[in-house]
Amino acid sequence: MKTIKCSQIGGENCTFEVTAETMEEAKGKFSEHAKVAHAEMVAAATPESTKKWNEMFEKTWAAAGTDTPAASAE
């Protein structure tokens, strides 16, 4: 599992974050979030800006560390 914050991928001061197993799962969750929270950015997107965002997202995903599961209390 990896966690990425919206602010890491262009969401300015947005505190929304996604934890996902795969990059595709994370992109889907961010897509749904952006449609609501960043509708103006989505509406202004061009093919070029979308390509740049995807490249940035893929680099951010690759660089994100794997979340360590919390130790279970026994």
C-alpha positions in Angstrom: 0.0 0.0 0.0 1.1 3.5 -0.8 -0.3 6.8 0.4 -0.2 10.0 -1.7 -1.6 13.4 -0.8 -3.4 15.6 -3.2 -1.0 18.4 -2.5 1.8 16.3 -3.8 0.2 16.1 -7.2 -1.0 19.6 -7.8 -3.8 20.0 -5.3 -2.1 23.0 -3.7 -3.1 23.0 0.0 -5.5 20.1 -0.3 -5.3 17.7 2.6 -7.1 14.8 0.8 -5.0 11.6 0.6 -5.3 8.3 -1.1 -4.0 4.9 0.1 -4.0 2.3 -2.6 -2.4 -1.0 -3.6 -1.9 0.0 -7.3 -1.3 3.1 -9.2 -4.5 2.6 -11.2 -6.6 2.3 -8.0 -5.0 5.5 -6.7 -5.6 7.4 -10.0 -9.3 6.4 -9.9 -9.7 7.7 -6.4 -8.0 10.9 -7.2 -10.1 11.3 -10.3 -13.3 11.0 -8.3 -11.9 13.5 -5.7 -10.8 16.0 -8.4 -14.2 16.0 -10.1 -15.7 17.4 -6.9 -13.0 19.3 -5.0 -11.0 20.6 -8.0 -13.7 20.9 -10.7 -12.2 24.1 -12.1 -8.8 22.4 -12.6 -10.5 19.4 -14.3 -12.5 21.7 -16.6 -9.4 23.7 -17.6 -7.4 20.5 -18.4 -5.9 20.2 -21.8 -4.4 17.0 -23.4 -1.0 18.5 -22.8 -1.7 19.3 -19.1 -3.2 15.9 -18.6 -0.2 14.2 -20.0 2.1 16.2 -17.7 -0.1 15.4 -14.7 0.0 11.7 -15.5 3.8 11.8 -15.8 4.1 13.7 -12.5 1.7 11.3 -10.8 3.6 8.2 -12.1 6.9 9.7 -10.7 5.2 10.5 -7.4 3.7 7.0 -7.1 7.1 5.4 -7.9 8.9 7.5 -5.3 6.3 6.9 -2.6 7.3 4.5 0.1 5.3 1.5 1.0 3.1 2.1 4.0 4.2 -0.1 7.0 1.2 -1.8 8.6 0.6 -0.8 12.2 1.9 -3.3 14.7 -0.9 -5.3 16.2 -1.6 -4.9 19.9 -1.8 -8.3 21.7 
